[in-house]
Amino acid sequence: MKKIYLIGIGPGNPDYLTLQAINTMKKVDVFFIFEKGERKGFKEFLKIRKEILERYLGRGTYRVVSAKIPERKKNSKSYKEGVKTWRQQKAKVITELIEDKMKDNEIGAFLIWGDPSLYDGHLEILQHILKEGAVNFEYKVIPGITSIQVLAARHKIPLNRIGESIVITTGRRLKEYTLGETINTVVLLDTYSAFKHFKDSDIDIYWGGYLGSKDEILLSGRLKDIIEDLKKIRSEARREKGWLMDTYILRRPEGSER
Ligand SMILES: C[S@@+](CC[C@H](N)C(=O)[O-])C[C@H]1O[C@@H](n2cnc3c(N)ncnc32)[C@H](O)[C@@H]1O
């Protein structure tokens, strides 16, 4: 039977691969790599994946099959609907890749940014394909270092203090939280500086852009005091590089009022 590995590669530095990821990559016959259009960020993500393959695998020991996937349409009725449609399109492409580009008993793999369990659709897409019964295969997940772990490491902070909870959410959802619920809130996928929602609160922020890369930027402090600097850094980074990937933790200071 065909086998698919979802291999977590960490968030953007070939040093973040685990030994398990490297040993699994060595068994793979074909790596599937998506090309998502011309946007500058996508090209860099592609470059990192190719660098990882070249660094850890011998020449001629594997095949790479690139596939084009449509970009997610931002004009759909709701965000969830938009993502669902996009995942269906992706499922179709992945089904064709498994069917047409792998021989029986071969191993195929997708190199997943960070870890496959964190805001990544590949696992659900594979499960959907199997449920539909279009093509049959076994699959396995190889965990990777997440952007959240790198952020905490770079700021030298634990994600929680003794016995505290941690909330992980997106920029889109942050406004649904009250200060009382944000003892340690990790925010990903924030296009619109959602931290503004807490601009008047006594809350600390630990922010990281392009974590793990040569362009990494770190900033931390009381949100009120650094919010203008942070907004400026974000917009300058976007302008200079053409894209921005950032993650942050909002943390209520110990003993502070809700
Ligand atoms: C679609 S999610 C994928 C998360 C990924 N699976 C992980 O484990 O980190 C993409 C979001 O992860 C965060 N992210 C991923 N890589 C990052 C990096 N190198 N620096 C900062 N944030 C990153 C950003 O919030 C970005 O919007």
The ligand as an ORCA input file, in Angstrom:
! r2SCAN-3c Opt
* xyz 0 1
  C      -0.871     28.496      8.953
  S      -0.094     28.795     10.478
  C       1.002     27.450     10.548
  C       1.627     27.243     11.910
  C       2.660     26.125     11.891
  N       2.039     24.845     11.609
  C       3.450     26.024     13.186
  O       3.534     24.917     13.754
  O       4.010     27.038     13.615
  C       0.928     30.150     10.027
  C       1.178     31.082     11.208
  O       2.178     30.537     12.045
  C       2.987     31.564     12.579
  N       4.363     31.354     12.087
  C       4.795     30.331     11.334
  N       6.107     30.432     11.103
  C       6.521     31.548     11.729
  C       7.780     32.197     11.869
  N       8.884     31.709     11.312
  N       7.834     33.337     12.599
  C       6.746     33.843     13.195
  N       5.533     33.283     13.093
  C       5.415     32.138     12.374
  C       2.395     32.873     12.078
  O       1.471     33.337     13.044
  C       1.698     32.443     10.816
  O       0.665     33.346     10.469
*
